[in-house]
Amino acid sequence: ETGVTQTPRHLVMGMTNKKSLKCEQHLGHNAMYWYKQSAKKPLELMFVYNFKEQTENNSVPSRFSPECPNSSHLFLHLHTLQPEDSALYLCASSHEGYEQYFGPGTRLTVT
Amino acid sequence: AQSVTQLDSQVPVFEEAPVELRCNYSSSVSVYLFWYVQYPNQGLQLLLKYLSGSTLVKGINGFEAEFNKSQTSFHLRKPSVHISDTAEYFCAVTHGNQGGKLIFGQGTELSVKP
């Protein structure tokens, strides 16, 4: 595997379900990010991790819970989501805060 | 606060024609600038970047961009587009000391017609 990978690529979940999104980077980077991309809206930065420490939480609702066990892996735990949370969730990584490299995204649908 | 404005939400163009996608940013300090491309149902791919040095930056797929500090612009250009260039293009800006926080523009949808 190379670059940034994300699983699953597609996810459909009910409002009472609990699920997790996974991101893995194979680039040796020290920073990882979660973004939300909704239709017709700019990319929204959700969380930033540097060397496994969370350095940014962009006022994200608590039903989204990130986890970064090491510099290569990033998770986004989801529970009690709302239909408006349906979006493409993108993970990215970078070295020393320069250009970011993105994964293919997880298309989430909340029913 | 930083902001990025992509002046055109949609740009239709015929195949083999030149194209320019416009991007303006607001910042009072030195910036790093990027262009990303997003094909349908995919993540963002880095096209090119300006960190320092020459103001004319060349990227992948024949694209280039010019950093103009006096006009706070970073327009993306290609002299001859292909059908395969149809995608969404995003301009982004950051400072080096912001822990990698990128500010993205709203995106420009490039549609190349035969």
Contacts between the chains, C-beta under 8 A, distances in Angstrom:
chain1	res1	chain2	res2	distance
A	4	B	43	7.5
A	6	B	43	7.8
A	31	B	99	7.3
A	31	B	100	5.1
A	33	B	100	7.3
A	42	B	104	5.5
A	42	B	105	7.1
A	42	B	106	5.0
A	42	B	107	7.2
A	43	B	90	7.2
A	43	B	104	4.6
A	45	B	101	6.6
A	45	B	102	7.3
A	48	B	99	6.3
A	48	B	100	6.7
A	48	B	101	6.7
A	50	B	99	6.1
A	50	B	100	7.6
A	55	B	99	5.5
A	56	B	99	7.1
A	56	B	101	6.6
A	90	B	43	5.6
A	90	B	44	6.9
A	92	B	44	7.7
A	94	B	100	4.9
A	96	B	100	7.9
A	97	B	94	7.2
A	97	B	96	6.6
A	97	B	97	7.9
A	97	B	98	6.9
A	97	B	99	5.4
A	97	B	100	3.4
A	98	B	32	6.8
A	98	B	49	7.8
A	98	B	51	7.0
A	98	B	96	7.6
A	98	B	100	7.2
A	99	B	32	7.9
A	99	B	34	5.9
A	99	B	46	5.6
A	99	B	49	5.2
A	100	B	46	7.8
A	100	B	100	6.7
A	100	B	102	6.1
A	101	B	46	6.7
A	102	B	36	7.6
A	102	B	43	3.9
A	102	B	44	4.3
A	102	B	45	7.2
A	103	B	43	5.2
A	104	B	42	5.6
A	104	B	43	4.6
A	105	B	42	7.2
A	105	B	43	5.0
A	107	B	41	7.4
